[in-house]
């Protein structure tokens, strides 16, 4: 007898994964040219992410406007300026948590 198991009652321990409905590349392009998001960052973070920025004072709070795929569009010192830039480019602002 098999250690208390009934014959035929074994469950398969490996489940088949469903194929993705949308590829990662297509997902990244989903909001391309339509959706953007605003990310708050310090001036130190901005220097790391945007090495071409020179003479940025330390300790500032900045607002980076990014395309849906993460491509930076603008870096500003106010959230309102980032939103205005997005609206000027006819971009919808997505809320990112």
N, C-alpha and C positions, 0 to 999 in steps of 0.2 A: 504494500500500500504506500502511496506517495504522501508523506508527511501531512496528512489531513486534507489535501486538496482533492476536490472531486474532478474526475476526468471531464475534460471539455470546458471547464470553468475558468481556464486561464485567459487573462486579458493581455493583449499585446501592449508591451511597455513602450513601444515607439509609435507615436502618432505621426501621420503624414502631415506635413505643413502645406497649407494651401499656397498656391502660386500668388505672388503679389499682384494686386489689381493694377497698380501703377508703379512704374519704375522710379528709382531715386532721382534720376535725371529729370523725368517728367514731373515729379513732385516739386523739384526745385524750380522748374519753369512755370509751374501752375499760375503764379501771380505775376509773372514777368511783365513789366510795363504797366501793371494795373494796381498792384498791392505793394505797400512799403511799410516799414516799421521804424520807430524811433527808439534808439538805445541811449540811455544816460551813461556817461562815463567820466572819469576824472581826466585831467589833462595828462597825467602820467600814463594812463591806459591809452589815451589817444596817441601819444608819442610812440608807444609800442605797436599799435595797430596801423598807424599812418606815419612811417619813418620819414616821409618827405616833408613833414611839418617841422618848420624851424622856429626857434625862439618862442615857444609856447610856455607861458608862465606856469609854475607849479601851483597845485591846489585849486584849480578851476573845475567847475562842473560844466560839462559840455554835452551836447545832444547830437548824436550821429543819425542821419537819415540813411536807411539801407533799403535796397530793392529786396523783393521777396526772396531772392536767392542768396542774400547776404552781401551783395556788392555795395560798397559805400557810395552814397550819392552826394551827401553834404555833411559838413561838420559845423555846428553853430554854437553860440553861447546862450541861446534861449530856446526853450521848447517851442514857443510860438513861431520863431524864425524857421525851425525845422518843419513845423506843420505848414507854414505858408509856402515853403519851398515845395513840399509834397503836393499841396493844392494847386500851385502854379504849374506843376507837371501833370496834373489830372490823376494823381495817385490817391488811392484809398489807404488810410492808415489802419493797419491791423493792430490789435492789442496783443502784446506778447507777454506771457507770464513766466 
